[in-house]
């Protein structure tokens, strides 16, 4: 996909800079949403040794084992021209909603790159970046674009490590195993102990927890975007 874009857009005196962007944590109940932006010079991407004579190719992080994601995360920074991580915390997600939180996290990542990209490849159908960013949306881009695949792996590993680091302070929620996504252990501990300071309090899971439902935060549509009322 990167070669296709360069051929279509490359009319200047330098190669078109293309950033792949991917996110992780959109559907979690706890923890931030994390976005990685990655740029490569389109040299051959690294591969990992597999079984026998086979190799493991860089692809969507969900199609890789944890061990392979961790191994790729160690070597990708040396292959990429640049990469950066942006995040939006649970409180910000509660305040502005997921779409705006994703946009903010992605902009933070893109603005932290060592060089600004000319075009951005986003995985999925929705352009949550909006102008002035020049965006191409592509379903399953993490399987067709090496930069999006790299961003997918780095975002996933970064967030998994962050959530695992919370496990000791918040035992029982399974943050090291489920990274803040719903799991039987996570749901049981939520029901008994309630949400932590790292949980998203505008999420609908609180509707099913009578003891803690009073903590749910609601955005007030009459007060404007970003305004919350505690009901």
C-alpha positions in Angstrom: 0.0 0.0 0.0 2.9 2.4 0.8 4.4 1.8 -2.7 1.0 2.4 -4.3 0.6 5.7 -2.4 4.2 6.9 -3.2 3.6 6.1 -6.9 0.3 8.1 -6.9 1.5 11.1 -4.8 5.3 11.3 -5.4 5.8 14.2 -7.6 8.2 16.3 -5.5 11.9 16.3 -4.9 11.7 13.8 -2.1 9.8 10.5 -1.4 6.4 10.9 0.1 6.4 10.4 3.8 3.7 7.9 4.9 2.7 7.3 8.5 0.8 4.2 9.4 -1.5 4.7 12.4 -3.2 2.1 14.6 -4.9 2.0 18.0 -5.4 -0.4 20.8 -7.8 -0.3 23.8 -10.9 1.1 22.1 -13.2 -1.5 23.7 -11.5 -1.9 27.0 -13.2 -1.2 30.3 -10.1 0.1 31.9 -6.9 1.8 30.9 -6.1 4.3 28.1 -6.7 4.1 24.4 -3.2 4.0 22.8 -2.3 5.1 19.3 1.0 4.5 17.5 2.2 6.3 14.4 5.1 4.8 12.4 7.1 5.8 9.3 9.4 3.6 7.3 11.7 4.2 4.4 10.0 1.1 2.8 13.1 -1.1 3.1 12.2 -4.8 3.6 10.5 -5.2 6.9 12.1 -7.5 9.5 11.0 -11.1 9.9 11.3 -13.5 12.9 12.5 -17.1 12.8 9.7 -19.6 12.8 9.5 -23.3 12.9 11.9 -25.2 10.7 12.8 -23.0 7.7 9.8 -20.8 8.1 9.8 -17.2 9.1 7.2 -15.0 10.8 6.2 -11.9 8.9 5.2 -8.6 10.3 1.4 -8.3 10.3 -1.6 -7.3 12.4 -0.7 -7.7 16.1 -3.8 -9.7 16.7 -2.5 -12.4 14.4 0.8 -12.7 16.2 1.5 -14.5 19.4 2.5 -12.5 22.5 6.1 -13.8 22.1 6.3 -12.7 18.5 4.8 -9.3 19.3 7.4 -8.8 22.0 10.2 -9.8 19.7 9.0 -7.5 16.9 8.7 -4.6 19.4 12.4 -5.0 20.2 13.5 -4.7 16.5 10.9 -2.5 14.9 12.4 0.8 16.3 15.7 0.1 14.5 13.9 -0.5 11.2 11.5 2.4 11.3 12.4 5.9 10.3 10.4 7.1 13.3 7.6 6.2 15.5 5.7 7.7 18.4 3.0 6.8 20.9 0.0 8.9 21.9 -2.6 8.1 24.5 -5.9 9.3 25.9 -6.6 8.4 29.6 -9.9 7.0 30.9 -10.9 10.4 32.4 -10.4 12.1 29.0 -12.4 9.3 27.3 -15.2 9.8 29.8 -15.1 13.6 29.2 -15.0 13.8 25.4 -16.1 10.3 24.1 -14.1 7.7 22.3 -14.0 9.3 18.8 -12.5 12.6 20.1 -10.2 10.7 22.5 -8.9 8.6 19.6 -8.3 11.8 17.5 -6.4 13.4 20.3 -4.3 10.4 20.9 -3.5 10.0 17.2 -2.6 13.7 16.9 -0.3 13.4 19.9 1.5 10.5 18.2 1.7 12.2 14.8 3.0 15.4 16.2 5.7 13.6 18.2 7.1 12.0 15.0 10.6 13.3 14.1 9.3 14.4 10.7 5.7 15.2 9.7 4.0 12.8 7.4 2.5 13.8 4.0 -0.3 11.2 4.3 -1.6 8.9 7.0 -2.9 5.4 6.6 -5.7 4.6 9.1 -6.9 1.1 9.8 -10.7 0.9 9.4 -13.4 2.9 7.7 -13.6 5.9 9.9 -11.4 9.0 9.5 -11.3 10.1 13.1 -8.4 12.5 12.4 -10.1 14.9 10.1 -8.3 17.9 8.4 -5.6 19.1 8.1 -4.3 15.6 8.1 -4.4 13.9 4.7 -5.8 10.4 5.4 -6.4 7.2 3.6 -8.7 4.8 5.4 -8.4 1.1 4.6 -10.1 -1.9 6.2 -7.6 -4.4 7.5 -4.7 -2.0 6.7 -2.7 -3.7 9.4 -2.6 -6.7 7.1 -1.8 -4.7 3.9 0.5 -1.9 5.1 3.8 -2.5 6.8 3.7 0.8 8.6 0.2 0.1 10.0 1.3 -3.4 11.0 4.3 -1.9 12.8 2.1 0.6 14.6 -0.3 -2.1 15.5 2.4 -4.2 17.2 4.1 -1.3 19.0 0.8 0.1 20.3 -0.3 -3.3 21.6 2.9 -4.1 23.3 3.1 -0.6 24.9 -0.4 -0.8 26.2 -0.1 -4.4 27.4 3.0 -3.5 29.4 1.4 -0.5 30.9 -1.6 -2.5 32.0 0.5 -5.3 33.4 2.3 -2.7 35.5 -1.0 -1.9 37.2 -1.7 -5.5 38.2 0.2 -5.4 41.5 -1.5 -2.3 42.7 -5.0 -3.5 41.6 -5.0 -7.3 42.2 -8.0 -9.4 41.0 -8.9 -7.3 37.9 -6.6 -9.4 35.7 -4.9 -6.3 34.1 -1.8 -8.4 33.3 -3.8 -11.0 31.4 -6.8 -9.1 29.9 -5.2 -5.6 29.7 -8.5 -4.0 31.0 -10.8 -5.8 28.6 -13.7 -7.7 30.1 -12.9 -11.2 31.4 -14.5 -13.4 34.0 -12.0 -12.4 36.7 -12.3 -8.7 35.8 -16.1 -8.8 36.0 -16.1 -10.7 39.3 -13.7 -8.2 40.9 -15.6 -5.3 39.5 -18.8 -6.6 41.1 -17.1 -7.1 44.5 -14.8 -4.1 44.7 -16.0 -1.6 42.1 -14.1 0.4 39.5 -10.5 1.6 40.0 -9.2 5.0 39.1 -8.1 3.5 35.8 -11.6 2.4 34.8 -13.8 4.3 32.3 -16.8 5.5 34.2 -19.0 6.3 31.2 -18.9 2.7 30.0 -22.2 0.7 30.0 -20.7 -2.1 32.1 -21.6 0.0 35.2 -25.3 -0.4 34.3 -25.0 -4.1 35.3 -23.3 -3.3 38.6 -26.1 -2.1 41.0 -23.7 -1.4 43.9 -21.5 0.9 41.7 -24.0 2.3 39.2 -24.1 5.6 41.0 -20.5 6.2 39.9 -21.4 6.3 36.2 -20.6 9.5 34.4 -22.8 10.9 31.6 -22.1 13.5 29.1 -24.8 16.2 29.1 -25.9 16.8 25.5 -27.3 20.2 26.4 -24.1 21.4 28.0 -21.9 20.8 25.0 -19.1 18.4 24.1 -16.9 17.5 26.9 -19.3 18.4 29.7 -20.1 15.7 32.3 -22.9 15.3 34.8 -22.7 12.8 37.6 -26.1 11.1 37.9 
